[in-house]
């Protein structure tokens, strides 16, 4: 079960996320003038709440165990995070008394909505599965993975022999598995995949130096993965042996702690940081993977949408509540993201996977072997493992065929998928299994 986030020592005060109304008209192209107007409204609001804070003392700093202040925020010690994503998302988080929020803050004309911060946790399944022995026997077949070069008919392709079952399944429409993983030789080169998670063991040899540390959002924590989940996810995306896109780059954003839990305020801060990196990048080849979940939280969904509005692709896990409706959770309920459920080695929808109308596609997520801390490996199950397969396929597509707007990329991913092969899919509106399309 998820661990609740820490509260302020003053039980009357709570952590809130405040979202400012955007003046951006969805039917028009963004303009500098519109952005400045939205920013000026935000700045005016911050000035007002700062004055109110000084006069009435309705806001307090968090205790040392609470959600962490932004590294780049020093002008207001009562603000925990400030969020800026494109033209459509301006927000901040702070500690307020509920009475102030209801009677004063929510009445302000510039406020879109206010939401109390909530917990978030990784989407890894901890329950043993009946297929374990079968999969372990399969993974034990053959020797170490090797790369071979074939001139024809696979010119420009990278062929991996004896891959893990999940990679083997990714490049073919139907079973049985053929013992090969064939992917574009470009390997997702010059694409950045931001992993908002528990961090990444960037020194793991399977990353070959393509993993780097971005930022630790959590105050007072080291720039390392203390839990392993983020490392495992990143390995599925970009590992030399275990990854989908074997030449892409992964960047660690640590927003979840050593127990695999955290707060939405920190996760959204990670998304805001990505937006700034994307803004100043030359290629604009950016992907965010969110292998995490929490209860339905509008600010999180709004932040994901804002990322896609600026051209960042976002892949998210459906969640692991054993057939629950993914639309009841965030970020899996965000229409602009690609929400991924989990499938098994025999094309059965994993019994732990969430389903429902918000699931766009399924990908291997059951007993997936990837990298682990200290140059190790581990097999894990969960929609956390399914989502990074989609991130890897997008990276390969961008490098091989060129970038697309996120909405068009989502359509391409779904149109390419294999239809109707998933078993036990009667409770999901989507019966699509992820397929790596090697053709542009």
N, C-alpha and C positions, 0 to 999 in steps of 0.2 A: 504494500500500500504506500502511496505517496506520503512524504513527511511534510506537515504544514510548515509554511515559512514562519520565521520569527516575527514576533510582534514588538511594538514599542513597549517600554517599561510602563508607560502611561496607557492603561487599557482603553481610555476614552479616545485616544488618537489612533487613526488607521492610515495605512499606506494607500494612496489613490493615484490613478493615472488620469490626467486631465487632457482631453482632446479638443483643440481649437477648431472652429468651423473653417473650412477651406472655401475661398472665393473662386476656386478653379471651376469653370464651367466644363462639365464632361463632354460637351458637344463642340468645344473649341480647342485649338492647339494651345499648349502652355505658352505664356509670354513672360518676359522679364518683369514687365509692369505688374502682372498679376502676382508673381512670386513675391515681389517687394511689398505689395499690398498685404498679402497674407502674412509675410514676415513682420510687417509693421504692426498688424493687429496682435500678433503673438507677443511682440516686444512690449506693446502697450499693456497687455494683460499681465505680463511678468512684472512690469513696473508697478501696476496696481496691487497685485498680490504681495509684492515685496513691501510696499508701504503698509498694507493691511497687516502683514506679519509683524512689522516693526511696531505698529500702534497697538494691536490687539493680542499679539502673541498667540495666534491660533495655530501656528505651525511649529513643529519641533524637529530637531535633528534626530536621526535614528540612533538607537543604541548600537553598540559594536557588533551585535549579532544579526542586525537587520540587513535588508537589501543594500547593496553597495553604491556609493556615490560615483558618478561618472568621473573618469580620469581627467576629462577636459572641462570640468565644471567647477569653478571656484568663486564666481561672482556672487552666488547666493548659496549659503551653506545649508539652507533649508530645502533646497531643491535636490532631489536624489539623482534624477536623470533628466536631460533635455533631448527630445527626439526631433529630428528633421530628416524626412525622406521625400525627396522630390518636391513637387508643387502641392501635393495633396495631403501631407501628413505633418502637422506641427502639434507637438504634445509635450508634456512633462510629467514627472511623478514627484510627489511630496507627501508629507504627513499632515493630515488635517483632522480636526474634530468633526465627527459626522454631522453635528448640528450646523457647523459652518458650511459644510458641503451642501446640505439640503436647503438651508434657508438663505444662503448668500451666493455661494459659488455657482450652483446650478441655475440661478436666476440671471446670471450674466449673459448678455446678448451674444457675446463672442464665443461662448462655450457650446461645443457640439454635444458632448456628453462626458460624464465622469464615471469611472469604474474603479471599484476597490481592487487592489492588486490580489493576485491569486497564485497558487502553487502550480508548478509544471514539473514533469518528470519524463524520463526516457521511456521509449516504447519498446523495451526489451521484454520478452516473455521469460519468466523464471520457472515455469512448470515443465517437468520432463514430458517428452512426447513419445508415443508408442513407436514412431518410425525411427527412433534413434539407432537401433542396432542395424537396421537396413541401410541407413545412410552412412553409418560409420564403415560398414563393409564396402560400400561403393567408393567412399573416399579413399579407402586403403588400396584400391586397385591401381596397378601401374606404378611407375617410378615418378621421380620429380618432374614437374612441368618443364618442358623445353620449348624453345621457339625454333621453328623451321621456316625457311623461305621457299615459297613456291612461285614460280614465274607465271604459269597459266594453269587454270583460268582465274587465279586469285592474285593477279598482279596488283601491288599496292595494298595487300592485306597482310596482317600479322596473324600467324597461325600458332596457337598454343596447344600442345598435346597434353592429354591427361589433366585437364583443368578440373577445378572443383565443380560439383554438379550444377551449381547456380550459374556459373559462367557458361558451361556446356549448354544449358537450357536456353540461354539468352539469344543465341544466334541461329536457332532453328525453330520452325513452326510446330513440328510435331515430334512426339516420342517415337522410337526410343532415342536416347542420347547417343551421339556418335563419337564421343571421346575427344572432341576438338572444340576450341573456342577461336573463331575467326573474326577478327575485328580490323577496322582500318588502321593502316600502319602509322597514320598521323597520330593516333593514340590520344587525342584530346589535347594536343600540344597548344600552348598559348591560351589556354582557358583556365580561369581561376574558379575553383569551387570552394566556397566558404562554408565550413562545417560549424554551425552553432550548436554546441554540445558541451561535453566535459573537458574539451581540449584534445590535443593530438600528441602522441609520442613522436615528435618530428624526427628523432634520430633513428627510428626503426629502419633497418636496412632495406625493407621492401619498398620504401618510398624513394630510395635512390636520390635523396636530397631535394625532392620536389614538394616536401611538406615544410611549411613555415609557420611561425607563431604570429598571429595577428594581434589579439588583445585579450586580456583577462578582465572581464566585466566585474567579476566578484572581488570585492575589496579584501585585501590581505591574503589572497591565495597565490601560490607559486604558479609560474608559467609552465606548468606540466599537467598532463592528464593524470589525475589521482584515482580515477575510477576504471578507465579502460574502454568505456562505451564509445567515446568520440574517436579513439584510435581505431577501433574495430570498424566503425562506419566509414572513416576516411580510407581504410584499407580496401573496402569494397569498391570505393570510387576509383582509387588511383594506385593501388598496390601493383608492383611489378608482377607478382605471381597471383595475387588474389583479387586484383582490381579489374574493373570494367574498362577504364580509360588509362592505359599504362604509361602515358606521357603527360597527363594533365597535372596541374598544381592544386594542392589542397592547403587551405589556410585555416588555422585554428582560432576559433572565437569561443572562449571559455565563459559560458553563461550558466552552467550547471556544476554543482560542487562534487565533492568526493563521495556522496551517496547517490549521485545521479538525479538529484532534485534541485529546484531553484525557484525563481519567481518570474512571472511574466514581465515585470518591469525590467529585469536584467536581460531577458531574451529580446525584448523590443529594443533595448539599448544596443544589443549586438546587431540587430537589423539596421538600426540607424547608422552604426559604424560602417557597415557594408555599403550603405548608400553613399557615404562620403568617399570611400575607396573607389567605388564605381564611377562616381562623378569625375574624378581626376584621372581615371585610367584612359589610356589611348585606345585600346581595342574594344572596350565595353563588352568583353566576353565574360560575364559573371553569372554564377549559379550559386544559390543558397540551398543547403540541405538542412531540414529541421526534422530530425528523428526524435521527436518529443511530443508531448501532449499535455493537455489540461482541460478543465471544463471550458465550455464555450465562452470566449472572451473577445468582445468586439474590438478593443484596441489592438489585439494581436492580429486579428484578421485584417483590420484596416492597414496595419503596417506591412503585412504581406502584399496586399493589393497595391500599396504605394510603391513597393519594390518592383513589382511587375510593371507598373506604370512608367518607370524609368528604364525598363529594359532588362531587369534582373530576373532570371528564371528561378522559380522557387519550387522545390520538391519537398513533400511532407509525408510523414507516416500517418496511416489511417487510425492507429491506436490498437491496443490489445485488450479489449473487453469482451472477448468471446462472443462475437456476433452482434455486438451493440451497434447502434446507428452512429456512424462517424460524424454525422451532421450535428451531434450533440457536443462535439469537442472542438477545440482549436489546437493548431491551425488547420486541422483536416476539413473544417467546414468552410474554408475560404475558396470561393469559386475560381479565383484566378490562379491558385496553386495547382500542382499536379499531386493529387492525393493517392497514395499507393497502399493497397492491401497486400497480404502475404499469401504465397502459394508454396506448395511442397514439391518434392521430387517427382511425385506421380500426378502432378497437375490438379491436386485437390486444394481448395481454398483452406488455408490453415485454420484450425478450429479456434485459435486465439484471436484471429484477425477481426477487426471491426469491418462492417460492410455498410450497405445503404447507398442512397443516391449520391452522396458526396464522394464516394470512392470512384476515381477515374479509371484506374487500371490496377492490375495485380502484377507482382514480380516475386522472384524467389526470396523467401524470408525465413525458411524453416531449416534449422541446422546448417547455417551458412558459416563456412570457415573463413576467417580473415585474421589480420594481424592483431597482436595484443601487446601489452606493456612489456618492456625489457626484451625486445626482439622475439617475443613469443607469438603464439597463434592460439586461437580459441574458436570453437563452434558455438554460435548463439542463434537464438530464434526470436523473431519479433518483426513487426512492421518497420521497426528501426532498421532492420537489415534489408527490407524490400525497397524502401525509398532511395537509398544511395545508388541502387542499380539504375534508376531513372536518371539521377544526376549524372552518372557516368555515361549513359547513352546520349544525353544532351551534349555533354562535353565532346564526345566523338563526332556527333552530328555537326556541331559548330566548326570543329577543326577540319572535317572532311568536306562539308557542303556549304559552309558559311552560316552566319547567324540569322535568326529570325526573331521577330517580336514574340514575347512569351505566349501570347494567345495563339499565334500561328504554330509555334513549336509544340504547344500542348495538343493542338489539332493533329499535327503530323505524328506525334507519338501515339495518339489513340487510333488514327487511321492506319498506321503501320502494324499495330498490335494484332495478335492472333485471336480470332473471335470464336467463342463457343467451346473451347477445349477444357475449361475449368469445371471440375466436379464440385458438388455441394454448393453451387452458386445460386440457388433459388432465392436466397434472401438478399442478393445483391443485384442491382439493376445493371451493373457492368460485368460482363463476362469477357474481359479483355486481358490477355497475357502479354506482357512486355516483350517486344522483339527488336533486336538490333537490326536496323535497316542499313545494309552496307551500300545501298545505291542512293544517290542524291536525287 
